[in-house]
Amino acid sequence: MKRVLITQKVPEPALALFEGHAELVFSPAPDEKTVAGLITDCDAVLVRTATKLGRETLSKAGKMKLISRTGTGVDNVDVAAATDNRIIVCNTPSANTISVAEHTVTLMFSMLKQIVKLNNETKSGNWSSRDTDTGTDLRGKNIGLVGFGRIGQTVAKMVSAFGMKIHFFDPMMKDLSVNDDYVCHNELNSLLAGCDILSLHLPLIESTRNMIGSDEIALMKTGSYIMNTSRGGLINETALIEGINSGRLRGAGLDVFEDEPVKKDNPLCSVENIIMTPHAAALTPECKLNVAIEAVRNILDFLEGGRPASVVNPEVLDKD
């Protein structure tokens, strides 16, 4: 029977799908060194965010031929190295769409309505904060979505119900067919100049790393906001802090960071107008189950001789 390595805890209903199809091997820890010692005897591996698979590990992967990653991003896997070693890399791009979109909108609403600050002031007895820390309405605001895949488009649908104006820019997609009420920008700078809220929905690759830095923030409207539920490396965090402290930005909502987990001495933690959550957008019970099931199905499809639903490096399959 084929063997599948599980590197982190996965919901039991998802693991139950393997019954009769594969023998499961559970790693005692998700770190690369531990996983590397187990991976050579397995045919496939199911990984989450905490497991990194680099070139050295993948070059010694033995009979292992498939990596199934829960979630959309695969920046913790050296995809080029996997491809060189004829290892298929899969992800689950559709399973977390609703959860991440909802989290994005929640951060946006919380930031614009000053919910966290007003909560803290009210609990401390400062009733007068209702006059000094008022939020702002979303209706009529321009939201700029950078990345217009499943999550970006779902966010657009959600906030359009509140009367927001949708603008988007996506350097990775062609022939977009979307609602005529949405404004498509061919350049990032054009989108930045007109949006009240910037929301990022792109993978972290070399061309997107630090794509929002000092120069980009300088183009944004005074008093605008940034939301990021994609990957922390998309934003230069020093530039973000400077943008808020200078007054160019009024605030930010972040679920992802350059270095995770965030330490207490991270400068972001001392900035009042930043709402931070611990990379938790896709960790609702419903979402964890959905992504796990999709990740398991990718593995089962492969083990049964089929083509997994979502392959990041299809050239590996095309060579067969």
Stockholm file with secondary structure:
# STOCKHOLM 1.0

chainA/1-320         MKRVLITQKVPEPALALFEGHAELVFSPAPDEKTVAGLITDCDAVLVRTATKLGRETLSKAGKMKLISRTGTGVDNVDVAAATDNRIIVCNTPSANTISVAEHTVTLMFSMLKQIVKLNNETKSGNWSSRDTDTGTDLRGKNIGLVGFGRIGQTVAKMVSAFGMKIHFFDPMMKDLSVNDDYVCHNELNSLLAGCDILSLHLPLIESTRNMIGSDEIALMKTGSYIMNTSRGGLINETALIEGINSGRLRGAGLDVFEDEPVKKDNPLCSVENIIMTPHAAALTPECKLNVAIEAVRNILDFLEGGRPASVVNPEVLDKD
#=GR chainA/1-320 SS CCEEEECSCCCHHHHGGGTTTCEEEECSSCSHHHHHHHHTTCSEEEECTTCCBCHHHHHTCTTCCEEEESSSCCTTBCHHHHHHTTCEEECCTTTTHHHHHHHHHHHHHHHHTTHHHHHHHHHTTCTTHHHHSCCCCCTTCEEEEECCSHHHHHHHHHHHTTTCEEEEECTTCCSCCCCTTSEECSSHHHHHHHCSEEEECCCCCTTTTTCBSHHHHHHSCTTEEEEECSCGGGBCHHHHHHHHHHTSEEEEEESCCSSSSCCTTCGGGGCTTEEECCSCTTCSHHHHHHHHHHHHHHHHHHHTTSCCSCBSCTHHHHTC
#=GC SS_cons         CCEEEECSCCCHHHHGGGTTTCEEEECSSCSHHHHHHHHTTCSEEEECTTCCBCHHHHHTCTTCCEEEESSSCCTTBCHHHHHHTTCEEECCTTTTHHHHHHHHHHHHHHHHTTHHHHHHHHHTTCTTHHHHSCCCCCTTCEEEEECCSHHHHHHHHHHHTTTCEEEEECTTCCSCCCCTTSEECSSHHHHHHHCSEEEECCCCCTTTTTCBSHHHHHHSCTTEEEEECSCGGGBCHHHHHHHHHHTSEEEEEESCCSSSSCCTTCGGGGCTTEEECCSCTTCSHHHHHHHHHHHHHHHHHHHTTSCCSCBSCTHHHHTC
//
